[in-house]
Amino acid sequence: MVGKNRGFTLIELLVVIAIIALLLSIVVPALGLAKEKARNLQCRANVRSLGQAFRLYSEQSGGKVFGYGSMGLSNLWLTQIADQVGDIDKVRFCSSTKMVENPSTTNSTWGKAATNWVWINGVPQPMQGSFGFNGYLYSKPLMSGTTLVTMPLDEWERSRWENATISANSANIPVFIDAAWVDLWPQDDDAIPANFDLLHEQTGMDFTGSNGPGRIHMYRCMLNRHSGDLSVAFLDGHAEPVPLSKMWSLKWSRAFKTDGREHIRQDGSPIYQKR
């Protein structure tokens, strides 16, 4: 006798569905990790391009760098190294961030972990970007009357790098970094509060690290953008990922006391705090 055609039993069908679900549970996270790794690599390539453009600019100018707030038509570093950057619209963005839609033409806005900052001062159209410039590399401070806007004048002279082509420590001097603003001046005693929001989305919290002696500019690069790492371009031309907890190991300024310890909260949470 010819056997009857036999379909799947309910149990067999459930087994097949379970196997497919198991395979998806393995493959989907792997695809997500691959995409994240690709974004991280692209971000690092972009910040490296900015760092190399700055190095080329400084070499061509004999180590002299544009000043802070004294740059002619624009006081944004991006316009100063435009000639040294091939695709300026590409390299100023981290691939893990999104552009602000319909940005304001009257106010600059701060970025977040997943959103770019917007800059309007001295430029014909709003500019956006994902990286911040190490302010200690500016050659001149911005003065308001007789008062230095960013920090006391004696601190500026003690801290700023006098020549951008210096060789000593150049591999540990950050030039560009993932940040929520266009520039920053961290200090070695900056402390990150335990309740600090690494996404920069919590309302009522100061992320700016305002100017003056009491500023905490390390706020500006405390971002959960690459799972605990930041893309950093260094003065010698190389770029690498640096953990948030190691920001105090970078030689931000001449006066910055580097600290190689891991700075994390004692409860192990992913919000880093200088102790």
C-alpha positions in Angstrom: 0.0 0.0 0.0 1.1 3.5 -0.7 1.5 5.5 2.5 -0.5 8.6 3.0 1.3 12.0 2.8 2.2 13.0 6.3 2.5 16.6 7.3 4.3 18.1 10.3 2.9 17.3 13.7 2.4 20.1 16.1 5.4 19.0 18.2 7.6 18.9 15.1 6.4 22.4 14.1 7.1 23.8 17.5 10.6 22.3 17.5 11.4 23.9 14.1 10.1 27.3 15.4 12.2 26.9 18.5 15.3 26.2 16.5 14.7 29.2 14.3 14.2 31.4 17.3 17.4 30.1 18.8 19.3 30.9 15.6 17.9 34.4 15.5 18.8 35.0 19.1 22.4 34.2 18.2 22.6 35.9 14.8 20.8 39.2 15.6 23.0 40.3 18.5 26.1 39.4 16.4 24.8 41.6 13.6 24.2 44.4 16.0 27.8 44.1 17.4 29.2 44.1 13.9 27.3 47.3 13.0 28.4 48.9 16.2 32.0 48.0 15.6 31.8 49.4 12.0 30.4 52.7 13.4 33.2 52.9 16.0 35.8 52.3 13.3 34.3 55.0 11.1 34.2 57.4 14.0 37.8 56.8 14.8 38.8 57.2 11.1 37.0 60.6 11.1 38.5 61.9 14.3 41.9 60.8 13.0 41.4 62.7 9.8 40.7 65.8 11.9 43.8 65.2 14.0 46.0 64.8 11.0 44.6 67.9 9.4 45.4 69.9 12.5 48.9 68.4 12.6 49.4 69.4 8.9 48.1 72.9 9.6 50.4 73.4 12.6 53.4 72.1 10.6 52.7 74.5 7.8 52.4 77.4 10.2 55.6 76.6 12.1 53.7 75.4 15.2 51.5 78.4 15.4 47.8 77.7 15.9 44.7 79.8 15.5 43.5 81.6 18.6 40.3 81.1 20.6 37.8 83.6 19.5 40.2 85.5 17.3 39.8 83.8 14.0 38.5 86.4 11.6 35.2 85.5 10.0 34.6 82.5 12.1 35.7 81.5 15.6 35.2 77.8 15.0 38.3 75.6 14.5 36.5 73.7 11.7 36.8 76.5 9.3 40.5 77.0 10.1 41.5 73.5 9.0 39.1 73.3 6.1 41.9 73.4 3.5 43.7 70.4 5.2 40.5 68.3 5.3 39.4 66.5 2.1 35.7 65.9 2.9 34.9 68.3 5.7 31.2 67.3 5.9 32.1 63.7 6.6 35.0 63.9 9.0 33.3 66.2 11.5 30.7 63.6 12.4 30.8 60.5 14.6 28.8 57.8 12.8 27.0 57.0 16.1 25.4 60.5 16.2 22.6 62.1 14.2 22.3 65.5 12.8 19.9 68.0 14.3 16.9 68.6 12.0 16.1 72.2 11.2 18.7 73.6 13.6 18.3 77.1 15.0 19.9 80.0 13.1 19.9 82.2 16.2 21.3 79.9 18.9 24.1 77.4 19.1 23.0 74.2 20.8 24.8 71.5 22.8 25.1 68.0 21.6 24.2 64.8 23.4 25.5 61.2 23.3 23.6 60.5 20.1 23.1 64.0 18.7 25.5 66.5 17.2 26.2 70.0 18.5 25.2 73.0 16.4 27.4 76.1 16.0 26.2 79.4 14.4 28.7 82.0 15.5 30.5 83.7 12.6 29.4 81.1 10.0 26.9 81.8 7.1 24.9 78.6 7.9 24.7 76.5 11.1 27.5 73.9 11.4 27.1 70.6 13.2 29.7 68.2 14.5 30.4 65.4 17.0 33.9 66.2 18.2 35.5 68.8 20.5 38.9 70.5 20.3 41.4 70.5 23.2 41.2 74.2 24.1 44.7 74.2 25.6 46.1 74.1 22.0 44.6 77.5 21.1 47.3 80.1 20.7 45.4 83.0 22.1 42.6 83.4 24.7 39.3 85.2 24.3 39.3 88.4 26.3 36.1 90.1 27.5 37.4 93.6 28.4 40.3 92.7 30.7 38.8 89.4 31.8 39.7 86.0 30.3 36.5 84.2 29.5 37.6 80.6 29.8 40.0 80.8 32.8 42.3 83.2 34.7 45.1 84.5 32.5 47.9 83.1 34.7 46.3 79.6 34.4 46.1 80.0 30.7 49.8 80.8 30.4 50.7 78.0 32.7 48.5 75.4 31.1 48.3 76.0 27.3 50.6 74.3 24.8 52.9 76.9 23.4 53.8 75.0 20.2 51.5 72.5 18.4 54.4 70.6 16.9 56.1 69.6 20.2 57.4 66.1 20.3 57.4 65.4 24.0 54.2 63.6 25.1 52.6 64.3 21.7 51.3 60.7 21.7 49.3 61.4 24.8 48.1 65.0 24.1 44.5 64.9 22.8 43.6 67.2 20.0 40.0 66.1 19.1 37.6 63.9 21.0 34.0 62.8 21.1 32.3 65.6 22.8 29.0 67.5 23.3 30.6 70.8 22.5 33.1 72.3 20.1 36.0 72.6 22.6 36.9 71.9 26.2 39.5 72.7 28.9 39.5 69.8 31.4 41.4 70.1 34.8 43.0 67.2 36.6 40.7 67.7 39.6 37.4 67.7 37.6 34.9 65.4 39.3 32.0 63.7 37.7 29.0 63.4 40.0 27.5 59.9 40.6 24.1 61.0 39.1 25.7 62.5 36.0 23.7 61.5 32.9 26.1 60.1 30.2 23.4 60.5 27.6 23.2 64.2 28.3 19.4 64.0 28.2 18.5 64.5 31.8 16.8 67.9 32.3 17.9 70.2 35.0 21.5 68.9 34.9 24.5 71.1 33.9 26.5 69.5 31.1 28.3 72.6 30.0 31.1 72.8 32.4 30.7 76.6 32.4 33.7 78.9 31.9 35.8 80.4 34.7 37.9 79.0 37.6 35.1 76.6 38.8 34.5 75.0 35.4 34.3 71.2 35.0 34.9 70.8 31.3 35.4 67.0 31.6 31.6 67.0 31.6 31.7 67.8 27.9 33.3 64.5 26.9 31.6 62.3 29.4 29.4 60.6 26.8 27.9 57.1 26.5 28.6 57.0 22.8 30.8 53.9 22.2 29.9 51.7 25.1 32.3 53.3 27.6 35.0 54.5 25.1 35.6 57.8 23.3 37.4 58.2 19.9 40.4 60.4 20.5 42.9 61.9 18.0 46.4 62.7 19.4 49.0 65.3 18.6 51.3 62.8 17.0 48.6 62.0 14.4 47.3 58.7 15.7 43.8 58.0 17.0 42.5 55.3 19.4 39.5 54.5 21.6 40.0 55.6 25.2 37.7 54.5 28.1 35.8 57.3 29.9 37.6 56.2 33.1 41.0 57.0 31.5 40.3 60.6 30.6 42.5 61.7 33.5 45.5 59.8 32.0 45.6 62.1 29.0 48.0 65.1 29.0 45.4 67.7 28.3 47.6 70.7 29.2 51.1 71.5 30.4 49.8 71.8 34.0 47.5 68.7 33.8 48.6 66.1 36.3 48.0 62.8 34.6 46.6 59.9 36.6 46.6 56.4 35.3 44.1 55.0 37.8 40.7 53.8 36.7 38.1 56.4 37.8 34.8 54.7 38.2 32.1 54.8 40.9 32.8 52.4 43.7 29.4 50.6 43.1 30.7 49.7 39.6 28.0 51.6 37.7 28.9 53.0 34.3 29.1 56.6 35.4 32.7 57.6 36.0 33.8 59.8 38.9 37.2 61.3 39.7 38.0 60.4 43.3 
